[in-house]
Amino acid sequence: MKRIIVLSYIMVLGIGQLFAQKPLYKNSKLSPEERAADLLELMTLDEKIAQMQCMWRGEPSKKELFPNGEFSPDKAREILPNSIGSLARINEDLGPDATGAHPTLSPKDAAEQYNKVQKYFVEETRLGIPVLIHEEGLHGQQAEDATSFPAPIALASSWNEDLLTDIFTIVGKEIRLRGGRQVLAPVVDVVRDPRWGRTEECMGEDPYLVSRLGVAQVKAYQGDGIYLGEDKVGATLKHFGVHGIPEGGNNTAPSNVDERTAREVYLKPFKDCIDAGVMNVMVTYNELWGLPVHANKKLLKDILRDEMGFGGVVVSDYYGISNLVNIDLVTPSISEAGFLSLKAGVDIELPDKEGFQYLKKYIEEGKLAETEIDEVVTRILIEKIRLRLFDDPYVDPDKAEQFVGCEANREVAYRAAAESMVLLKNDDDFLPLKKDEIKTIAFIGPNADRCILGGYASTPKQCISPLQAMMEKYGNEINILYAEGAKITDVNSPFPEVIRLVPREENDARIEEAVEVAKKADVVVLFVGSNEAVAREAYGPTAPGDMPTLGLLNGQDDLINQIVALGKPTCAVVNSGQPLSIGKLAESVPAVIQGWFLGQEGGYAMVDALFGDINPSGKLPITFPRSAGHIPSYYAYKPSSRRGYNLGLDVSPLFPFGFGLSYTTFEYKNLRLSNNEMKKDDSVIVSIEVTNTGDREGAEVVQMYIHDDYSSVTRPVKELKGFKKIWLEPGQTQTVTFPITPDLLAFYDVDMNWIVESGDFTILLGTSSETTQSVKLKVTE
């Protein structure tokens, strides 16, 4: 009898332990798919739809969860009875200020706040589904103290995938330590109209370059594992469709390109990043082929899902679904806008609950099957599981405080700025300046004493202007003078809705002062261009951001002319987020550096480039047109284009794609193919020898372009198909090789089949798109 009692006790204990075990979806030994399927079975329809929604500034807003600045579980239970899938930008101090900027918390405070929020969702909701926090990370997290790297258009000028790997490994870790698990980056839009204010956010005009740099970012953010590492975040490609050539250069305007061009140019970086395993894709605002992409099934399902094989999560752009009502005029109903977007292929609505909150009624009306919701929610749950939100939902505030913006990250930001500058002109080796020969130098211009970070930036721990860097490095050796010379806009920020030029007459006095200062100097450095307020994202109908001109604004040309007229040795640094039409400047001075927006360490980098501690190695990722009237100016044009203008006006670019000088010189020789013929399914190797023929170390970007001499559909005059950045000591020679594989020769034929045609191809290698050597390759059946 005693034995029976003991056995009964053991059985009861075993059953109790069985029921006490964690549910399958919390078992980290199972696959993400198995865990998601188990959790989905336990969810109500309302809970499923809640996972497809986000909170930011809408009704109800994220701010309501934080009465008196502290997270309230009681408020969360009241406002979110079915929980919620995502919260936008938890680092923000509950919303924008009066200027439109987004004040943010310190790294430690942000991490502590995140832990409080996540504790509620994990430990106090019915199923304990963690909330997903997304953050902005275009070139550093948009948050206080985060390391601010150069703008993407500048980083693309480095043509250095390894550098971008180092940068975005840091960005991902800084975001993760503060609680973010999803980053709304990288931007892989190909930009071919530089009037567009978002040009600075992009990596240039060429799909191959953008693809390579985009893949580097994705891998840096995510790593390679099914479950992401403790320092990794899920990347989000922006903005799927065709965003970078909006009509008239106006943000969100229709993208008027044919399907072949869309696929070969604008969609290529997305395909390559999808093949690299990116977890999320964000939809573009624009319409393509007559439909806004947020309601475009052909793009989001037929192409993105079925053809490209994307299995991750598709998110709307901010208010992209409500745009169907307010801007695109597809429907007057916000609920129908949500329905149309879901049916087209959008999984999560950002940043607020608008259209998707009404999805249940479409199920009740029989217009939508719950299985369609299940497919979407399964993808969302798999992502949360892969991001280790169920297994490791919290962060260490002390680690966040120690790592974010630390000195090691600052060193990488300096290296990034150093490689992002492009030397556009250097007659008679005017640069680098010889400090021993200069007694007095004048830094003049609107950007001489500004640290310009660019859009999607906050306030880093350090941010130094060229003037500040000059004073710090050479203040005891050289007499340093300064004059602003011209002020461009009333604010130096991309956030306010309305931005105005400073009244032109106010700059007359500034120019007069600058001339008097320049008279006292042995050498003058002009810091001209634009700022983060001139060209920016047009984030709404009342907040324009695009430009009809690429010229220097608000008296800068007068400033340049009057300074140059003094006859002083003068050079220029141009800071901008777009390629500017600086032909008159380039004619007036012997040396010009394109500095872009170089991030927090840009001041040091520009000064070090001026004095030769840095040898510029950047190459242009985008063509510089002579004027806005020369747009489009991209290098990969069709043979029938660029036939010339009347009255002898020059059709050529001011500076071509891939162009960039150095303080040393390079010689290219012995271009050769491993075989002058290849079969369609084979490959050959092209090689060239590059020698540093100067007297100092330098880096060169060797570029390979290909042209299909005759083809069944028209092809560009040349297309970038390979590049390699090399560092050479004086006199050193390196043989650079590129494989030529069938995929580099393929295109969409007249029937939209991806093929390689037999025939002759021209292979071009060189230092820019316009300075190359060529060899012929015959492709046979």
C-alpha positions in Angstrom: 0.0 0.0 0.0 2.8 2.3 0.9 4.5 1.6 -2.5 1.2 2.5 -4.3 1.0 5.8 -2.5 4.6 6.6 -3.4 4.0 5.8 -7.0 0.8 7.8 -7.1 2.7 10.8 -5.6 5.4 10.4 -8.2 2.8 10.4 -11.0 1.0 13.4 -9.7 4.4 15.2 -9.3 5.3 14.3 -12.9 2.0 15.6 -14.2 2.4 18.8 -12.2 5.9 19.3 -13.6 4.6 18.7 -17.1 1.9 21.4 -16.7 4.5 23.7 -15.1 6.8 23.5 -18.1 7.2 26.5 -20.3 4.9 26.6 -23.4 6.5 25.5 -26.6 6.9 29.0 -28.0 9.2 29.9 -25.1 11.4 26.9 -25.8 14.6 28.2 -27.3 15.6 24.8 -28.5 12.8 24.7 -31.1 13.0 26.5 -34.4 11.5 30.0 -34.8 8.8 28.5 -37.1 7.8 25.9 -34.5 7.6 28.4 -31.8 5.6 30.9 -33.8 3.1 28.2 -34.8 2.5 27.2 -31.2 2.0 30.8 -30.1 -0.3 31.6 -33.0 -2.6 28.8 -31.9 -3.0 30.5 -28.5 -3.8 34.0 -29.8 -7.2 35.6 -30.2 -8.0 37.4 -33.4 -7.8 40.8 -31.6 -4.3 39.9 -30.3 -3.2 38.9 -33.7 -4.3 42.2 -35.3 -2.6 44.1 -32.4 0.7 42.6 -33.4 0.4 44.3 -36.8 0.1 47.7 -35.2 2.5 50.3 -33.7 2.2 53.4 -31.4 4.0 56.8 -31.7 2.1 60.1 -31.9 -1.4 59.1 -32.9 -4.5 58.4 -30.9 -3.8 56.9 -28.5 -0.2 58.1 -28.4 2.8 56.5 -26.9 3.0 59.5 -24.6 -0.2 58.3 -22.8 1.7 55.3 -21.6 4.0 57.6 -19.6 2.0 59.8 -17.3 4.4 62.1 -15.4 7.2 60.7 -17.5 7.1 57.2 -16.0 5.8 54.1 -17.7 2.4 53.0 -16.3 1.4 49.4 -16.5 -2.2 50.4 -15.5 -2.3 52.8 -18.5 -0.9 50.1 -20.8 -3.7 47.7 -19.7 -6.3 50.3 -20.2 -5.1 51.6 -23.6 -3.8 48.3 -25.0 -6.2 45.5 -23.9 -4.8 43.2 -26.6 -1.2 44.3 -26.2 0.6 45.7 -29.2 3.3 44.6 -31.7 5.6 47.6 -31.8 6.5 50.9 -30.3 8.3 53.6 -32.3 11.6 55.0 -31.1 11.5 54.4 -27.4 14.5 56.7 -26.9 12.5 59.7 -27.8 11.5 61.8 -24.9 7.8 61.2 -25.7 7.6 63.3 -28.8 8.9 66.3 -30.8 9.5 69.7 -29.3 8.3 73.1 -30.6 10.9 73.1 -33.4 10.0 69.6 -34.6 13.1 68.0 -33.3 12.9 64.8 -31.2 14.7 65.2 -27.8 15.9 61.9 -26.6 17.0 60.2 -23.4 20.5 59.5 -22.3 21.7 55.9 -23.1 21.3 54.8 -19.5 17.9 56.4 -19.0 16.7 55.0 -22.4 17.8 51.5 -21.4 16.2 51.7 -18.0 12.9 53.0 -19.6 13.0 50.2 -22.2 13.4 47.6 -19.5 10.3 48.9 -17.6 8.3 48.9 -20.8 9.4 45.4 -21.8 8.9 44.0 -18.3 5.2 44.8 -18.6 4.7 43.2 -22.0 6.7 40.1 -21.1 5.6 39.5 -17.5 2.1 41.1 -17.2 0.3 40.5 -20.5 -1.7 37.3 -21.1 0.8 35.6 -23.4 3.9 37.6 -22.6 4.6 38.6 -26.2 7.5 41.1 -26.1 7.1 44.5 -27.8 9.4 45.3 -30.7 11.1 48.7 -30.6 12.3 50.2 -33.8 14.8 53.1 -34.1 16.3 55.3 -36.7 19.9 54.5 -37.6 20.7 56.0 -41.0 24.3 56.9 -40.1 24.1 56.5 -36.4 21.2 56.2 -34.0 19.0 59.3 -33.9 19.4 59.6 -30.2 21.4 61.6 -27.6 25.1 60.7 -27.3 25.0 58.2 -30.2 28.0 58.2 -32.4 27.2 60.3 -35.5 28.9 59.1 -38.7 29.0 60.8 -42.1 25.8 60.9 -44.1 25.3 57.9 -46.4 26.1 59.9 -49.6 29.5 60.6 -47.9 30.0 57.1 -46.8 29.3 55.9 -50.3 32.2 58.1 -51.4 34.5 55.8 -49.5 33.7 52.9 -51.8 34.8 50.7 -48.9 32.6 47.8 -47.8 34.9 47.0 -44.9 34.5 50.5 -43.5 30.8 50.3 -43.7 30.9 47.0 -41.9 32.8 48.5 -39.0 30.4 51.5 -38.9 27.1 49.7 -38.9 28.3 47.1 -36.5 28.8 49.9 -34.0 25.4 51.5 -34.9 23.6 48.3 -34.4 25.2 47.6 -31.1 24.5 51.2 -29.8 20.8 50.7 -30.8 20.6 47.3 -29.2 22.1 48.4 -25.9 19.4 51.1 -25.6 16.6 48.6 -26.3 16.0 48.8 -30.0 15.8 45.5 -31.9 14.8 46.8 -35.4 16.6 49.6 -37.3 14.9 51.5 -40.1 18.0 51.3 -42.3 19.7 51.0 -44.7 18.4 53.2 -47.5 19.2 51.4 -50.7 17.3 53.8 -53.0 19.2 54.6 -56.2 19.0 58.4 -56.6 19.1 59.9 -60.1 17.6 63.3 -59.4 19.8 65.3 -57.0 17.2 68.0 -56.6 15.5 65.5 -54.3 16.0 66.5 -50.7 16.7 62.9 -49.6 19.8 62.6 -51.8 22.0 62.8 -48.7 20.3 59.7 -47.3 21.2 57.6 -50.3 24.4 56.0 -51.5 24.4 57.3 -55.0 23.2 56.8 -58.5 24.6 53.3 -59.3 22.7 50.1 -58.5 25.9 48.0 -58.2 27.6 50.3 -55.8 24.5 50.7 -53.7 24.0 46.9 -53.7 27.5 46.2 -52.4 27.4 48.9 -49.7 23.8 47.9 -48.8 24.7 44.3 -48.3 27.6 45.3 -46.1 25.2 47.2 -43.9 22.7 44.4 -43.7 25.3 41.9 -42.6 26.8 44.3 -40.1 23.4 44.9 -38.5 22.2 41.3 -38.4 25.2 39.0 -38.5 24.7 35.5 -40.1 22.8 33.4 -37.6 19.1 32.4 -37.5 19.0 33.8 -34.0 20.6 37.2 -33.9 23.6 37.8 -31.7 23.5 39.9 -28.6 24.8 43.0 -30.4 22.7 42.7 -33.5 19.4 44.2 -34.8 17.0 43.5 -37.6 17.7 45.7 -40.6 14.9 47.3 -42.7 15.5 48.1 -46.4 14.1 51.5 -47.4 12.1 52.3 -49.5 10.9 49.4 -51.7 9.7 50.4 -55.1 11.2 53.3 -56.9 11.9 56.3 -54.6 15.0 58.0 -56.0 13.8 59.6 -59.2 10.5 61.3 -58.2 8.8 63.5 -60.7 10.4 67.0 -60.6 12.7 65.9 -57.8 9.7 66.2 -55.4 9.6 63.7 -52.5 6.9 61.1 -52.9 5.9 62.3 -56.4 5.2 59.6 -59.0 8.2 57.5 -60.2 7.8 57.5 -64.0 10.1 54.6 -65.1 9.4 51.6 -67.2 9.4 48.1 -65.7 12.8 47.1 -67.2 14.5 50.1 -65.8 12.8 49.6 -62.4 14.0 46.0 -62.2 17.5 46.5 -63.5 18.3 49.8 -61.6 16.0 50.6 -58.7 15.0 47.2 -57.5 18.4 45.5 -57.9 19.8 46.6 -54.5 16.7 45.3 -52.8 17.1 41.9 -54.4 20.8 41.7 -53.4 20.0 42.6 -49.8 17.2 40.1 -49.7 19.6 37.5 -50.9 21.8 38.5 -48.0 19.0 37.7 -45.6 17.5 41.1 -44.6 14.7 40.8 -42.2 12.4 43.7 -43.1 11.4 45.9 -46.1 9.8 49.3 -45.8 7.4 50.4 -48.6 8.0 53.6 -50.5 5.5 56.5 -50.6 5.7 56.9 -54.4 3.4 55.4 -57.0 4.8 53.2 -59.7 2.9 52.0 -62.8 -0.2 53.9 -61.8 -0.6 52.6 -58.2 0.8 53.8 -54.9 3.2 51.1 -53.7 1.3 50.8 -50.4 -1.6 49.4 -52.5 0.5 47.8 -55.2 0.2 44.0 -55.2 2.4 43.5 -58.2 5.3 45.0 -56.4 4.7 43.8 -52.9 3.5 40.2 -53.6 4.3 39.3 -57.2 7.8 40.8 -57.3 8.9 41.1 -53.7 7.5 37.9 -52.3 7.1 35.5 -55.3 10.0 36.5 -57.5 12.6 37.9 -55.1 11.7 35.3 -52.4 11.4 37.7 -49.5 10.1 35.9 -46.5 10.5 38.6 -43.9 8.2 41.4 -42.7 7.0 44.3 -44.9 6.3 47.5 -43.0 4.6 50.7 -44.2 6.5 53.9 -44.3 5.3 56.4 -41.7 1.7 57.3 -42.5 2.0 55.6 -45.9 -1.3 53.9 -45.5 -3.2 57.1 -44.6 -1.5 58.7 -47.6 -3.8 56.5 -49.7 -6.6 58.7 -48.3 -5.0 62.1 -47.9 -2.6 62.3 -50.8 -3.0 59.6 -53.4 -6.8 59.8 -53.2 -7.3 56.1 -53.8 -10.1 55.8 -51.2 -11.8 58.2 -48.8 -11.9 55.6 -46.1 -8.9 55.0 -43.7 -10.3 51.5 -42.9 -10.4 50.6 -46.6 -6.8 52.0 -47.0 -5.7 49.5 -44.3 -7.6 46.7 -46.1 -6.1 47.6 -49.5 -2.6 47.7 -48.0 -2.9 44.4 -46.2 -4.2 42.8 -49.4 -1.3 44.3 -51.4 1.3 42.9 -49.0 1.9 45.2 -46.1 2.4 43.4 -42.7 2.8 46.2 -40.1 1.4 49.7 -40.1 3.9 52.4 -38.9 4.0 54.4 -36.9 0.4 54.6 -35.5 -2.8 52.6 -35.4 -4.8 54.0 -38.3 -6.0 51.7 -41.1 -5.1 48.3 -39.6 -7.2 48.8 -36.4 -10.3 48.2 -38.6 -9.2 44.9 -40.2 -11.4 42.8 -38.0 -14.6 44.1 -39.6 -13.4 42.9 -43.0 -13.1 39.4 -41.6 -16.6 39.7 -40.1 -17.9 40.9 -43.5 -16.2 37.9 -45.3 -13.8 40.1 -47.3 -10.8 38.9 -45.5 -9.9 35.5 -44.2 -8.3 35.0 -40.8 -5.8 32.8 -42.4 -4.4 35.9 -44.2 -3.9 37.5 -40.9 -2.3 34.3 -39.6 0.3 34.4 -42.4 1.2 38.0 -41.5 1.4 37.4 -37.8 3.5 34.3 -38.2 6.1 36.4 -40.0 6.0 39.0 -37.2 6.3 36.3 -34.4 9.2 34.6 -36.2 11.0 37.9 -36.4 10.5 38.6 -32.7 11.8 35.1 -31.9 14.8 35.4 -34.1 15.6 38.8 -32.5 15.8 36.9 -29.1 13.0 39.0 -27.6 11.5 36.0 -26.0 14.8 34.6 -24.7 16.7 37.8 -23.8 14.3 40.7 -23.7 16.2 43.1 -21.4 19.3 45.2 -21.7 22.1 46.4 -19.3 21.8 50.2 -18.8 25.4 50.4 -17.5 26.7 48.8 -20.7 24.7 51.3 -22.8 26.2 54.2 -20.9 29.8 52.8 -21.3 29.6 51.9 -25.0 27.4 54.5 -26.7 29.6 57.3 -28.1 32.7 55.8 -26.6 36.3 56.8 -27.8 36.7 53.6 -29.8 33.5 54.4 -31.8 34.8 58.0 -32.2 37.9 56.7 -33.9 35.9 54.8 -36.5 33.8 58.0 -37.1 37.1 59.9 -37.8 38.2 57.2 -40.2 34.9 57.3 -41.9 35.1 61.1 -42.4 38.7 60.7 -43.7 37.7 58.3 -46.4 34.5 60.2 -47.4 36.1 63.4 -48.7 36.6 63.7 -52.4 39.4 65.9 -53.9 37.7 67.5 -56.9 40.5 69.8 -58.0 44.1 70.4 -57.0 46.0 72.5 -59.6 49.7 72.7 -59.2 49.5 70.7 -56.0 48.0 73.6 -54.1 47.0 71.1 -51.4 48.1 70.0 -48.9 48.9 73.3 -47.3 52.4 73.7 -45.8 51.9 74.9 -42.2 55.5 76.0 -41.9 54.9 78.6 -44.7 51.7 80.0 -43.2 51.7 82.7 -40.5 48.0 83.7 -40.8 45.1 81.7 -42.2 41.5 82.7 -42.6 38.6 80.2 -42.4 35.7 81.9 -44.1 32.2 80.8 -45.0 28.9 79.7 -43.5 30.2 76.2 -42.7 33.6 77.1 -41.3 32.4 77.0 -37.7 29.6 74.5 -38.0 29.6 70.7 -37.3 27.0 69.5 -39.8 25.6 66.1 -39.1 22.9 65.9 -41.7 19.4 64.5 -41.4 18.3 61.7 -39.1 20.8 62.8 -36.5 20.6 63.8 -32.9 23.3 65.2 -30.5 26.5 63.2 -30.2 28.9 63.5 -27.3 31.4 65.4 -29.4 30.8 67.5 -32.5 33.6 69.7 -33.8 33.7 72.3 -36.5 36.6 72.9 -38.8 37.4 76.2 -37.0 37.4 74.5 -33.7 39.6 71.7 -35.0 42.0 74.2 -36.5 42.3 76.2 -33.3 42.9 73.0 -31.3 45.6 71.6 -33.6 47.4 74.8 -34.9 46.3 77.6 -32.6 49.8 77.8 -31.0 51.6 77.8 -34.4 49.4 79.8 -36.8 47.3 83.0 -36.4 43.8 81.8 -37.2 41.1 84.3 -38.4 37.4 83.6 -39.0 34.5 85.3 -40.6 31.1 83.7 -41.3 30.9 85.5 -44.7 27.2 84.5 -45.3 24.4 82.9 -43.4 22.2 80.5 -45.4 19.0 79.8 -43.5 17.3 81.0 -40.4 17.7 77.6 -38.7 20.3 74.9 -39.1 18.0 72.0 -38.6 16.0 69.7 -40.9 13.1 69.5 -38.4 11.1 72.7 -38.5 8.1 72.7 -40.9 9.0 76.1 -42.3 12.6 77.1 -43.2 13.6 80.4 -44.7 16.6 82.0 -46.3 18.3 84.7 -44.2 17.4 88.1 -45.8 20.0 88.6 -48.6 20.8 92.2 -47.5 21.9 90.9 -44.1 24.7 88.9 -45.8 26.2 92.1 -47.4 27.6 93.1 -44.1 28.9 89.6 -43.5 30.6 89.6 -46.9 32.2 93.0 -46.2 33.5 91.7 -42.9 34.9 88.6 -44.5 36.8 90.5 -47.1 38.5 92.6 -44.4 39.4 89.5 -42.6 40.8 87.8 -45.7 43.0 90.8 -46.4 45.0 90.0 -43.3 45.6 86.3 -44.2 48.4 84.6 -46.1 45.9 81.8 -47.1 42.2 81.6 -47.2 40.0 78.5 -46.9 36.4 78.9 -48.0 33.8 76.7 -46.3 30.7 76.9 -48.6 27.9 74.8 -49.8 24.6 74.1 -48.0 23.4 72.8 -44.7 21.0 70.2 -43.2 18.1 72.7 -43.6 18.6 73.5 -47.3 17.8 70.1 -48.7 16.0 67.6 -46.5 13.2 65.0 -46.4 10.0 66.8 -47.3 8.1 65.0 -44.5 4.7 66.6 -45.3 2.8 68.9 -47.6 3.6 71.8 -45.2 7.2 70.8 -44.8 8.9 71.0 -48.2 12.5 69.8 -48.6 13.4 69.5 -52.2 15.2 72.2 -54.3 14.8 73.5 -57.9 18.4 74.6 -58.0 21.8 73.1 -57.2 23.5 76.5 -56.9 25.2 78.1 -53.9 22.6 80.1 -52.1 22.2 83.4 -50.5 25.2 85.4 -51.5 27.9 82.7 -51.4 28.8 83.4 -55.0 29.4 87.0 -54.2 31.4 86.0 -51.2 33.6 83.8 -53.3 34.1 86.4 -56.0 35.1 89.1 -53.6 37.5 86.9 -51.7 39.1 85.5 -54.9 39.5 89.1 -56.2 41.9 89.8 -53.4 44.5 87.6 -55.1 45.2 85.6 -51.9 46.0 81.9 -52.2 42.5 80.4 -51.7 41.0 77.0 -51.7 37.5 75.7 -50.9 35.8 72.9 -48.9 32.2 72.2 -50.0 29.8 70.8 -47.5 26.5 69.5 -48.9 24.1 66.6 -48.9 23.7 66.8 -52.7 26.0 67.4 -55.6 26.0 71.1 -56.2 26.6 73.1 -59.4 29.9 74.6 -58.3 31.4 75.3 -61.7 32.2 78.9 -61.0 33.8 78.1 -57.7 36.0 75.4 -59.4 37.1 77.9 -62.0 38.0 80.5 -59.4 40.1 78.5 -57.0 43.0 76.0 -57.6 41.7 73.4 -55.1 38.3 72.1 -54.1 37.4 69.3 -51.6 33.9 67.9 -51.5 33.3 67.4 -47.8 29.6 66.4 -47.8 28.2 66.1 -44.2 31.0 64.3 -42.4 29.5 63.6 -39.0 30.8 64.4 -35.5 34.5 64.1 -36.4 34.3 66.0 -39.7 36.0 69.1 -38.4 39.2 67.2 -37.6 39.1 65.3 -40.9 38.7 68.4 -43.0 41.6 70.2 -41.3 43.8 67.0 -41.6 43.0 66.8 -45.3 43.9 70.5 -45.8 47.3 69.9 -44.1 48.1 66.5 -45.6 47.6 64.3 -42.5 44.9 62.7 -44.6 45.4 61.9 -48.3 41.9 62.1 -49.8 40.7 58.8 -51.3 37.0 59.3 -51.9 35.3 58.9 -55.3 32.0 60.4 -56.3 29.0 58.0 -56.0 26.9 60.5 -57.9 27.5 62.7 -60.9 27.9 66.5 -60.4 25.8 68.2 -63.1 26.7 71.7 -64.4 23.3 73.0 -63.4 19.8 71.8 -62.5 19.0 72.1 -66.2 21.5 69.3 -66.9 19.4 66.8 -65.0 19.3 63.8 -65.6 23.1 63.6 -65.5 23.8 60.0 -64.3 26.6 58.3 -66.2 24.8 55.1 -67.3 22.6 56.8 -69.9 21.3 55.2 -73.1 23.1 55.8 -76.5 20.4 58.1 -77.8 20.9 60.5 -74.9 23.4 63.3 -74.2 23.7 64.3 -77.9 24.6 67.9 -76.9 23.0 71.3 -76.4 22.6 74.2 -78.7 24.9 77.3 -78.8 27.9 75.2 -77.7 26.6 74.7 -74.2 28.4 71.7 -72.6 26.4 68.5 -72.1 29.1 66.8 -70.1 29.0 66.6 -66.3 31.0 69.0 -64.1 32.5 66.0 -62.3 31.8 62.5 -63.4 30.6 59.5 -61.4 33.6 57.7 -59.8 35.8 60.7 -60.0 38.2 61.7 -57.2 41.8 62.9 -57.1 44.6 62.1 -54.6 47.8 63.8 -53.3 49.6 61.1 -55.1 49.3 59.7 -58.7 48.4 56.3 -60.0 49.3 54.6 -63.3 47.2 51.9 -64.9 48.8 49.4 -67.3 48.7 45.9 -68.8 45.0 45.5 -69.0 44.2 41.9 -70.1 41.6 39.2 -70.1 42.4 35.6 -69.1 40.5 34.7 -72.3 39.1 37.0 -75.0 36.2 34.6 -75.5 33.8 33.1 -72.9 30.7 30.9 -73.2 27.4 32.2 -71.8 27.6 30.0 -68.8 31.4 30.4 -68.1 33.5 33.2 -66.8 36.8 35.0 -67.4 39.1 37.2 -65.3 40.1 40.7 -66.2 43.2 42.2 -64.6 45.2 45.4 -64.6 48.3 46.7 -62.9 48.1 49.8 -60.7 51.2 51.6 -59.6 51.6 54.5 -57.1 53.8 56.8 -59.1 53.8 59.6 -56.5 55.8 60.2 -53.4 53.3 59.4 -50.7 51.0 56.6 -49.7 47.5 56.7 -51.2 44.4 54.7 -51.8 42.8 54.2 -55.2 39.4 52.8 -56.2 39.8 50.7 -59.3 36.6 50.6 -61.2 35.3 48.1 -63.8 32.6 49.0 -66.3 30.9 46.9 -68.9 29.1 47.8 -72.2 27.1 45.5 -74.4 28.2 46.7 -77.8 25.0 45.5 -79.6 21.9 44.0 -78.0 18.3 43.2 -78.7 17.1 46.0 -76.3 19.0 49.3 -75.7 21.6 49.1 -73.0 23.5 51.9 -71.1 26.7 53.2 -72.6 28.5 51.6 -69.6 27.6 50.1 -66.2 29.7 49.6 -63.1 30.2 45.9 -62.5 33.1 45.8 -60.1 35.3 48.0 -57.8 38.2 47.4 -55.4 39.9 49.9 -53.1 43.6 49.4 -52.6 46.3 51.1 -50.6 49.7 51.6 -52.2 53.0 52.9 -50.9 55.1 55.1 -53.3 56.4 52.9 -56.1 54.3 50.0 -55.2 52.4 48.0 -57.9 49.4 45.8 -57.3 47.6 43.6 -59.9 43.8 44.0 -59.5 41.5 41.4 -60.8 37.8 41.1 -61.4 35.8 38.0 -62.4 33.4 38.5 -65.3 30.5 36.2 -64.7 27.3 35.7 -66.7 25.2 37.7 -64.1 27.3 40.8 -64.9 26.4 40.6 -68.5 22.7 39.7 -68.1 19.6 41.9 -68.7 15.9 41.7 -69.2 15.2 41.0 -72.9 12.2 42.2 -74.9 10.0 39.6 -73.3 11.3 40.4 -69.8 13.4 37.3 -69.5 16.7 37.6 -67.6 19.2 36.4 -70.2 22.8 36.7 -71.5 23.1 37.4 -75.2 26.1 36.3 -77.3 28.1 39.0 -78.9 30.8 41.6 -78.2 31.2 43.4 -74.9 33.6 46.2 -74.0 35.3 45.8 -70.6 36.5 49.1 -69.2 38.8 49.6 -66.2 40.0 52.8 -64.7 40.0 55.5 -62.1 36.5 56.9 -62.9 33.6 56.4 -65.3 35.2 58.7 -67.8 38.9 57.7 -67.4 39.2 54.1 -68.4 41.1 51.7 -70.6 39.2 49.0 -72.6 39.5 45.5 -73.9 37.0 43.5 -76.0 35.3 40.3 -74.9 33.4 38.0 -77.2 30.6 35.9 -75.6 29.5 32.8 -77.5 26.8 30.2 -77.1 
